[in-house]
Amino acid sequence: MGKAGKALKQVLDYYNITQSKLARGLGVEAEMLNVVTKLYIVIYSSPIKGENVNIS
């Protein structure tokens, strides 16, 4: 499991929801969730330090 998959699993476990329920809520196929998660990680990571940026 890659970085995106691990991040997605942590979020799903934390909120106690299934991958298919999240996919339905987002209007995407369940298989696309890792792609969406990976894109999110790439967009919100620091190119200098390689760490996640606090966006709150």
KATAUR-V348550 format. One record per residue. N is the residue number from 1. RES is the residue in three letters. OMEGA is omega in whole degrees, 0 to 359 (* if undefined). Layout:
# KATAUR-V348550
n=N res=RES omega=OMEGA
n=N res=RES omega=OMEGA
This chain:
# KATAUR-V348550
n=1 res=MET omega=181
n=2 res=GLY omega=182
n=3 res=LYS omega=180
n=4 res=ALA omega=179
n=5 res=GLY omega=178
n=6 res=LYS omega=179
n=7 res=ALA omega=179
n=8 res=LEU omega=180
n=9 res=LYS omega=179
n=10 res=GLN omega=180
n=11 res=VAL omega=180
n=12 res=LEU omega=179
n=13 res=ASP omega=182
n=14 res=TYR omega=182
n=15 res=TYR omega=178
n=16 res=ASN omega=176
n=17 res=ILE omega=180
n=18 res=THR omega=178
n=19 res=GLN omega=181
n=20 res=SER omega=178
n=21 res=LYS omega=177
n=22 res=LEU omega=179
n=23 res=ALA omega=178
n=24 res=ARG omega=180
n=25 res=GLY omega=179
n=26 res=LEU omega=181
n=27 res=GLY omega=179
n=28 res=VAL omega=174
n=29 res=GLU omega=181
n=30 res=ALA omega=181
n=31 res=GLU omega=182
n=32 res=MET omega=184
n=33 res=LEU omega=178
n=34 res=ASN omega=178
n=35 res=VAL omega=179
n=36 res=VAL omega=180
n=37 res=THR omega=179
n=38 res=LYS omega=178
n=39 res=LEU omega=179
n=40 res=TYR omega=180
n=41 res=ILE omega=180
n=42 res=VAL omega=182
n=43 res=ILE omega=186
n=44 res=TYR omega=175
n=45 res=SER omega=181
n=46 res=SER omega=179
n=47 res=PRO omega=182
n=48 res=ILE omega=184
n=49 res=LYS omega=183
n=50 res=GLY omega=180
n=51 res=GLU omega=177
n=52 res=ASN omega=180
n=53 res=VAL omega=176
n=54 res=ASN omega=183
n=55 res=ILE omega=181
n=56 res=SER omega=*
